[in-house]
Amino acid sequence: MTNILHIKSSILGDAGNSNQISQKFVDQYLVTHGGSELTVRDLGENPIPHLTGEVIGGYGLAPEDRNETQAEAAALSETLINELRTADIIVMGLPMYNFGVSSSMKAWIDYVARAGETFTYTENGPEGLLTGKKAYVFAARGGKYVGTPTDTQTGFIQTIFGFFGIVDVEFVYAEGLAMGEDPKAEALATAEVKLIELAAA
């Protein structure tokens, strides 16, 4: 049985292009890979609180010594990490906002990036603890940025996943979505062809 974690991060919900594209991939994957189980984490619908010093301070405390805020944050962090840890496949819908990821996506990263849980430090440097997983990232952008210095997302997400030990990362781009109806339709059609191909593999 394959466990899939679908992470949505568009603030537009079902109207978000990244949510729509990644959902089409998940739907197609479930058809072609019977018996898979799906967990959905919608960061637009249920945003993760921003990380604070109080929250970080609570991670190092025994559960009984945490205050209410620290206890709630630690429980959320553990839930998010367990979703990631038990997933065989991670599917990420990734809109571009102001040349970066959404604030909710950054908050998710901050809550799952924990030493001793998703990575560890060794004498040779950091080592990821979530190896053996496959990630698919469906990036939707209003303009065209792939291969340019303004594509800050690709390297960032590759670095984060790599830090966790997830090195098999496939990107599917839908770009130029705000550049007119024809370019948008062409970009979405190209992305759909690619996602169907990947879901069948």
C-alpha positions, 0 to 999 in steps of 0.5 A: 500500500502506498501512502500519499500526502497531498499538501495544498498551499494556495490561498484560493482553495479549489480555485487555485491553479496549483491546487487544481493541478496537484489534485488532478495528479492525485486523482489520476494516481489513485486510479492507476495505483489501486490501494493507495491511501491519501492524507490531505493537508490544506494549508490555505484552508487551515493555515499553520501558525507562524513559529515563535521563540516561545514555541521553539523553547517548548520543543526542548521541554518535557511535555509536563513543563510546556505551557498551553501554547507550547503544548499545542504547537508541539502537538501540531508539529508532531502531527505534521511530522508524522504525516510526512514520515508515514508518506511514501509519496509527497504531492505539493501544490506550490503557487508563487507569491511575490517570488516565493512560497506562501507564508503558510507553506513557510510555516509548515516547513518551520514546523516540520524542520526539527532536529532529531525528527526530520534531520540530525546533525552529525560530525559530517554535517546535517543528515536527513531522516526521511529517506526513500520517499518520492516528491512531486511538486506542481508549481503554478506561476503567473509569469515565466521564471524557470531557469531564471534568477527569479525562480527562487522556489525550485532551489528552495524546495529542493534544498528543504526536501534534501535536508530531510533526506528526500532527494527524488523530487519531480517538478511540474511547472504551469507558467504564464498563467497571468499572461493571457487566456491562450498562454494559460490554456497551453500551460495548463494543458502541458502540465496535465499531459505531464502529470498524467504521464507521471501518475501512470509510472 
